[in-house]
Structure formats: structure tokens, C-alpha cells
């Protein structure tokens, strides 16, 4: 006879937990649960659902719902739907019009604005969306060497500082004859070459790239002429767009970046109206305005501000089409959906 104390010791090992019972049916693991299998079959055979659905149990332990086995992805509302070449996964690029761009070597990519593509700098282990003719080198920099004349003639290059320039390679009479360009010869004989006119500042430079960098750093400079023989950078506060540059020179005209469009331009730095600007979308600066003018866009307001020597920031109110100019800038901003702000930096 088993002693009562021995029985109490053995009792826990004799008790086996039973499977839960729902509606009188014993349920095991999902793979061996006949009630689950039957409910899944009901969902699969129901014309309103199908094989992509499975049964779901409610709080009372009854199968009463058909749900998708794999939940649908978030919708791409207000964006452009793309797929990643790496794994075919969905990519939603916002705002609408931007597309997913992919670098096949690094197998990395990003949603890029229209006209830009993703490039990767392996030495910096970083990449970014860059405009045509530029590649990411810690930042978007031109793939065209502006010193490589005559190959760079007429090309647009983007400096490391972010400013773009159009290059005009020097041409002598022989180059004009080779190109059979009569207007080229006439311009060389006239007072129209790029190095004619008035320079407002001269400075030594190592090459045309150094000359353009010095122009970017010099307030008011919008074009340069670099003398390849004397290594001198001649800066201008105006541009000549229809000219021939004489042989010993390489000239470059600064080019404004595309007009900022909010909300995509928020936080961007752009060159426009002979200045470098930081854009703030849906933001306003507290304080007093010293001049107000009507305007049609933030870009229009920036042009009006750029024409004023003492204007350093401007706010555009879209509802009233009005520009509010400031002769100072503040770092504190309030969120105002109707306003966008540009600050010279």
C-alpha cells in the first residue's frame, strides 16, 4: 500500500494538463487543430475571401473571422510607388514626383527629387541624390573638370560649396576657324570677349576651380575670368551671356539653383540672386519687418530681397502674396503653414 505522503509526492507527476476545449472540441497546436483547419477551409472556400485568408479566434475561443494571412502594406498616398532593385520590396517616395534611385555597386538607394539620381562615395561610405553631371563626394560635386578645356566648354559644373557655374573655355582664332564659327571670329575682333569690361575684385588663384570658389566666398561676385598665364582671378558683379572667351582665359558664370518649392525644399541650402539661402517651409520668424512688397512666390520674394543691400531674410505669405523683408535674421521660428522663409547665410 502506498503511503498517503508518497501519493502526495507523486500526484503532480500524475496530473497531465489537458488541451483547451472550445465548443466541445479539443484543440491542439495550430498545425494539428481540426477546428482551425476546418475554419481555414471555410475562409479559403468563401468567394468573398480566398486562400490568402485564414480563420481568427475571438475572445470566447470561437473562430468567427477571416483575416489576411499577410497584412497589406501601408498605402502610398501622396507619393510615387516604386520597388527596390535589391529585394523587390515596395518603396513609397514622397512627395509625388520623386522616384527611388539605386546604386548597383553599393546596393544602396534613396528617394530622389525629379532630375536627380542616387550616387555613392565608397571612400566616404555615404551617398546622396545629385543632379545630372554631379556625383556624391561627401557632397554632390561635378564630374566635369572645369580646367579640362576645350572639353568643359559650355558645361555646367557644381562646386563642393554647392554653387553651379557654366564654363566658357578660351578660344583663339585657330579654334574659331576649326569650328567654322564666323560669330566666334567676329566676337574676338570686337569688344565682346568675356575679359572685356570692369572687374570689381582681383585675386590670385591656382586654377579656375579655385577662382570659382573665391567668387562664391566674395559677396556680389556672379562671374569670373581666370587668366591661365598669370594665375589671376578676375571677379565680376555682372554677367555676359553671349561672348567668346579669348585663349588665355577661362571664364565662368554662376547659375542660380532651381526655385525652392515647399514643403520639399524645407531645410535646403540654395544659391540664388547672388546669395546663399537657407529655406524654411511653413515657418515664420517673430519680429519686425522693415519693408513689405507684393510677391508671387518665395523665389520672387528672394529676388526682391536680393536686390536690397541690407535685406538678409524674407518671408512669403502665400494667402496674401506678400513679401516681408528683414534686415536681421533670428534662429527661432514658429510653425505657420501659410508662411515660408528664406535667410541669407
C-alpha positions as CSV (number, residue, x, y, z in Angstrom):
1,X,0.0,0.0,0.0
2,X,1.3,3.4,-1.0
3,X,1.6,5.7,1.9
4,X,-0.5,8.8,1.8
5,X,2.6,11.0,1.9
6,X,4.1,9.1,-1.0
7,X,0.9,9.6,-3.0
8,X,1.0,13.4,-2.4
9,X,4.6,13.5,-3.7
10,X,3.7,11.5,-6.8
11,X,0.5,13.4,-7.5
12,X,1.9,16.3,-9.5
13,X,3.6,13.9,-11.9
14,X,0.4,12.0,-12.5
15,X,-1.6,15.1,-13.5
16,X,-1.3,16.0,-17.2
17,X,-2.6,19.3,-18.4
18,X,-5.5,18.8,-20.8
19,X,-5.7,20.7,-24.1
20,X,-8.2,23.6,-24.0
21,X,-11.7,22.7,-25.1
22,X,-13.8,25.2,-27.2
23,X,-17.3,24.3,-28.1
24,X,-16.7,20.7,-27.1
25,X,-13.7,20.2,-29.4
26,X,-10.3,19.5,-28.0
27,X,-7.8,21.9,-29.7
28,X,-4.1,21.1,-30.0
29,X,-1.3,23.0,-31.7
30,X,-2.4,25.2,-34.7
31,X,-1.0,22.6,-37.2
32,X,-3.0,19.8,-35.7
33,X,-6.1,21.7,-34.7
34,X,-9.0,20.2,-36.7
35,X,-11.3,23.1,-35.7
36,X,-8.7,25.6,-37.0
37,X,-8.2,23.6,-40.2
38,X,-11.9,23.5,-40.8
39,X,-12.3,27.2,-40.2
40,X,-9.4,28.0,-42.5
41,X,-11.0,25.9,-45.2
42,X,-14.2,27.8,-44.8
43,X,-12.4,31.1,-45.3
44,X,-10.5,29.7,-48.3
45,X,-13.6,28.4,-50.0
46,X,-15.7,31.6,-49.3
47,X,-15.8,33.6,-52.6
48,X,-15.7,36.8,-50.6
49,X,-12.3,35.8,-49.2
50,X,-10.0,33.1,-50.6
51,X,-6.8,31.2,-49.9
52,X,-4.9,34.3,-48.8
53,X,-7.2,34.4,-45.7
54,X,-7.2,32.4,-42.5
55,X,-9.5,32.0,-39.6
56,X,-9.1,34.0,-36.4
57,X,-10.3,33.1,-33.0
58,X,-12.3,35.6,-30.8
59,X,-12.0,36.2,-27.1
60,X,-14.6,33.4,-26.4
61,X,-12.4,30.8,-28.2
62,X,-14.5,30.6,-31.3
63,X,-13.3,31.0,-34.9
64,X,-15.6,33.7,-36.3
65,X,-13.4,35.9,-38.6
66,X,-11.4,35.6,-41.8
67,X,-8.3,37.7,-41.8
68,X,-5.4,38.1,-44.3
69,X,-2.5,35.8,-43.6
70,X,-0.1,38.7,-44.5
71,X,-1.4,42.2,-43.7
72,X,-1.4,44.6,-46.6
73,X,1.4,47.3,-46.8
74,X,0.7,50.9,-45.9
75,X,-0.8,52.7,-48.9
76,X,1.4,55.1,-50.9
77,X,-0.9,58.1,-50.8
78,X,0.6,61.4,-52.0
79,X,3.7,59.7,-53.2
80,X,5.2,57.7,-56.1
81,X,5.2,53.9,-55.7
82,X,8.5,52.2,-56.7
83,X,10.2,48.9,-55.9
84,X,13.8,48.3,-54.7
85,X,16.0,46.5,-57.2
86,X,17.8,44.9,-54.3
87,X,14.9,42.8,-53.0
88,X,11.8,43.9,-54.9
89,X,10.3,45.5,-51.7
90,X,7.8,48.4,-52.0
91,X,9.2,51.9,-51.7
92,X,6.9,54.9,-51.4
93,X,8.7,58.1,-52.4
94,X,7.2,61.4,-51.2
95,X,6.4,64.0,-52.4
96,X,4.7,62.8,-55.5
97,X,7.1,63.1,-58.5
98,X,10.2,61.8,-56.6
99,X,11.4,58.4,-57.6
100,X,13.6,55.7,-56.0
101,X,17.1,55.7,-57.3
102,X,19.6,52.8,-56.7
103,X,23.3,52.4,-56.9
104,X,24.0,48.8,-58.0
105,X,27.6,48.7,-56.6
106,X,26.8,49.7,-53.1
107,X,23.3,48.3,-53.2
108,X,22.0,51.4,-51.5
109,X,19.4,53.9,-52.7
110,X,17.1,56.8,-51.8
111,X,14.0,58.6,-52.9
112,X,15.3,61.5,-55.1
113,X,13.6,64.6,-56.5
114,X,12.8,64.8,-60.2
115,X,16.0,65.2,-62.2
116,X,18.3,63.7,-59.6
117,X,19.8,60.2,-59.0
118,X,21.5,58.5,-56.1
119,X,25.3,58.1,-56.3
120,X,27.5,56.6,-53.6
121,X,31.0,57.6,-52.5
122,X,32.7,54.4,-51.3
123,X,35.6,56.3,-49.7
124,X,33.2,58.3,-47.5
125,X,30.8,55.3,-47.1
126,X,27.9,57.7,-47.9
127,X,25.7,58.7,-50.7
128,X,23.1,61.2,-51.8
129,X,20.7,62.4,-54.5
130,X,22.7,64.5,-57.0
131,X,21.7,66.4,-60.2
132,X,22.8,65.3,-63.6
133,X,26.5,65.9,-64.2
134,X,27.4,65.6,-60.5
135,X,28.3,62.7,-58.2
136,X,28.4,62.3,-54.4
137,X,31.8,63.1,-53.0
138,X,30.9,63.7,-49.3
139,X,28.5,66.1,-51.1
140,X,27.3,66.5,-54.7
141,X,30.2,67.6,-56.8
142,X,30.7,67.9,-60.5
143,X,32.0,65.1,-62.6
144,X,33.3,67.6,-65.1
145,X,36.7,69.1,-64.7
146,X,36.3,72.8,-65.5
147,X,40.0,73.1,-66.3
148,X,39.7,70.5,-69.0
149,X,39.3,72.8,-71.9
150,X,38.1,72.7,-74.6
151,X,36.1,69.7,-73.3
152,X,34.5,71.6,-70.5
153,X,33.3,74.5,-72.7
154,X,29.6,75.1,-72.3
155,X,29.3,72.5,-69.4
156,X,27.7,73.2,-66.1
157,X,29.7,72.2,-63.0
158,X,28.7,72.1,-59.4
159,X,31.4,73.1,-56.9
160,X,31.9,71.4,-53.5
161,X,30.4,74.5,-51.9
162,X,27.1,73.8,-53.7
163,X,27.2,76.6,-56.3
164,X,26.9,75.9,-60.0
165,X,28.8,77.6,-62.8
166,X,28.7,77.5,-66.6
167,X,32.2,77.2,-68.1
168,X,33.4,79.1,-71.2
169,X,36.8,77.8,-72.4
170,X,39.2,80.3,-74.0
171,X,39.2,80.3,-77.8
172,X,41.8,81.7,-80.1
173,X,41.4,82.5,-83.8
174,X,42.6,79.0,-84.7
175,X,39.9,77.4,-82.6
176,X,37.2,79.6,-84.2
177,X,38.4,78.6,-87.6
178,X,38.4,74.9,-86.7
179,X,34.8,75.2,-85.6
180,X,33.9,77.2,-88.7
181,X,32.3,79.7,-86.3
182,X,32.1,83.1,-88.0
183,X,30.4,84.7,-85.0
184,X,33.4,83.5,-82.9
185,X,35.8,85.4,-85.1
186,X,33.7,88.5,-85.1
187,X,33.4,88.4,-81.3
188,X,37.2,88.1,-80.9
189,X,37.7,91.2,-83.1
190,X,35.0,93.2,-81.2
191,X,34.8,94.4,-77.7
192,X,32.6,91.5,-76.6
193,X,35.1,89.0,-75.2
194,X,34.4,87.9,-71.6
195,X,37.5,89.6,-70.3
196,X,36.5,93.0,-71.6
197,X,34.6,95.2,-69.1
198,X,35.1,96.1,-65.5
199,X,36.3,93.8,-62.7
200,X,35.4,94.7,-59.2
201,X,37.9,92.5,-57.5
202,X,41.1,90.6,-58.5
203,X,42.8,87.8,-56.5
204,X,45.5,85.1,-57.2
205,X,44.1,81.6,-57.8
206,X,45.7,78.3,-58.6
207,X,43.1,77.3,-61.3
208,X,39.6,78.0,-62.5
209,X,38.1,75.8,-59.7
210,X,39.9,77.9,-57.0
211,X,38.8,81.0,-58.8
212,X,35.1,79.9,-58.7
213,X,35.4,79.1,-55.0
214,X,36.8,82.5,-54.3
215,X,33.9,84.0,-56.3
216,X,31.4,82.1,-54.2
217,X,33.0,83.4,-51.0
218,X,33.0,87.0,-52.3
219,X,29.7,88.9,-51.8
220,X,28.4,90.3,-55.1
221,X,30.5,88.0,-57.4
222,X,28.5,86.3,-60.1
223,X,31.1,85.6,-62.8
224,X,34.9,85.2,-63.1
225,X,37.7,85.2,-65.7
226,X,40.7,83.2,-64.8
227,X,44.0,84.1,-66.6
228,X,45.8,80.8,-67.1
229,X,49.2,82.5,-67.6
230,X,49.3,84.9,-64.7
231,X,47.1,82.7,-62.4
232,X,44.8,85.7,-61.6
233,X,41.1,85.5,-60.8
234,X,39.1,88.5,-62.1
235,X,35.7,88.8,-60.4
236,X,32.6,90.5,-61.8
237,X,29.3,91.6,-60.2
238,X,27.6,91.1,-63.6
239,X,27.5,88.5,-66.4
240,X,27.9,88.5,-70.1
241,X,26.0,85.5,-71.5
242,X,26.8,86.0,-75.2
243,X,30.5,86.1,-75.6
244,X,33.7,84.4,-76.6
245,X,36.5,84.0,-74.1
246,X,40.0,84.7,-75.5
247,X,42.5,81.9,-75.5
248,X,44.5,82.8,-72.3
249,X,41.3,82.8,-70.2
250,X,38.7,80.5,-68.8
251,X,35.5,82.2,-67.7
252,X,32.6,81.0,-65.6
253,X,29.1,82.4,-64.9
254,X,27.3,81.5,-61.7
255,X,24.0,79.8,-62.1
256,X,21.0,80.0,-59.7
257,X,19.7,76.8,-58.3
258,X,16.1,75.9,-59.2
259,X,13.4,77.9,-57.4
260,X,12.6,76.4,-54.0
261,X,9.2,74.6,-53.7
262,X,7.7,73.9,-50.3
263,X,7.4,71.6,-48.5
264,X,10.1,69.6,-50.3
265,X,12.6,72.5,-50.0
266,X,12.4,72.7,-46.2
267,X,15.9,72.8,-44.7
268,X,17.7,73.0,-48.1
269,X,20.5,75.4,-48.9
270,X,20.4,77.0,-52.3
271,X,22.2,79.7,-54.3
272,X,20.0,82.3,-55.9
273,X,20.0,86.1,-56.5
274,X,23.7,86.4,-55.8
275,X,23.4,84.9,-52.3
276,X,23.3,81.6,-50.4
277,X,20.0,80.9,-48.7
278,X,18.6,78.5,-46.1
279,X,14.9,77.6,-46.8
280,X,12.3,77.1,-44.0
281,X,8.9,75.8,-45.1
282,X,5.8,76.5,-43.1
283,X,7.8,78.6,-40.7
284,X,7.9,82.3,-39.7
285,X,10.3,84.5,-37.7
286,X,9.0,86.7,-35.0
287,X,9.9,90.3,-35.1
288,X,9.5,93.5,-37.1
289,X,9.7,93.9,-40.9
290,X,11.4,96.9,-42.4
291,X,10.0,96.6,-45.9
292,X,7.0,94.9,-47.5
293,X,6.2,94.2,-51.1
294,X,3.8,92.1,-53.1
295,X,5.2,88.9,-54.4
296,X,4.0,85.8,-56.3
297,X,6.3,83.1,-54.6
298,X,9.1,82.6,-52.2
299,X,11.5,82.8,-55.1
300,X,10.1,86.1,-56.2
301,X,10.4,87.4,-52.7
302,X,14.0,86.2,-52.6
303,X,14.8,88.1,-55.8
304,X,13.3,91.3,-54.2
305,X,15.3,90.8,-51.0
306,X,18.4,90.1,-53.0
307,X,18.1,93.5,-54.8
308,X,18.2,95.2,-51.4
309,X,21.7,95.6,-49.9
310,X,20.5,95.4,-46.3
311,X,17.9,92.6,-46.7
312,X,19.1,89.4,-45.0
313,X,15.8,87.4,-44.7
314,X,12.4,87.4,-46.3
315,X,9.1,85.8,-45.5
316,X,6.4,84.9,-48.1
317,X,2.8,84.7,-47.1
318,X,1.0,82.5,-49.7
319,X,-2.5,83.6,-48.8
320,X,-1.9,87.3,-49.3
321,X,1.0,87.1,-51.9
322,X,3.1,89.4,-49.8
323,X,6.9,89.6,-49.0
324,X,8.1,90.7,-45.6
325,X,11.7,91.8,-45.6
326,X,14.0,91.9,-42.6
327,X,17.4,93.4,-42.1
328,X,18.2,90.8,-39.5
329,X,17.7,87.1,-39.0
330,X,16.7,85.1,-36.0
331,X,17.2,81.4,-35.2
332,X,13.8,80.9,-33.5
333,X,10.8,80.1,-35.7
334,X,7.2,79.5,-35.2
335,X,5.2,77.0,-37.3
336,X,2.8,78.9,-39.7
337,X,1.5,76.8,-42.6
338,X,0.9,79.8,-44.7
339,X,4.4,81.2,-44.5
340,X,7.8,80.2,-45.9
341,X,11.1,81.9,-45.0
342,X,14.5,82.3,-46.8
343,X,17.5,83.5,-44.8
344,X,20.9,84.6,-46.3
345,X,23.8,82.6,-44.8
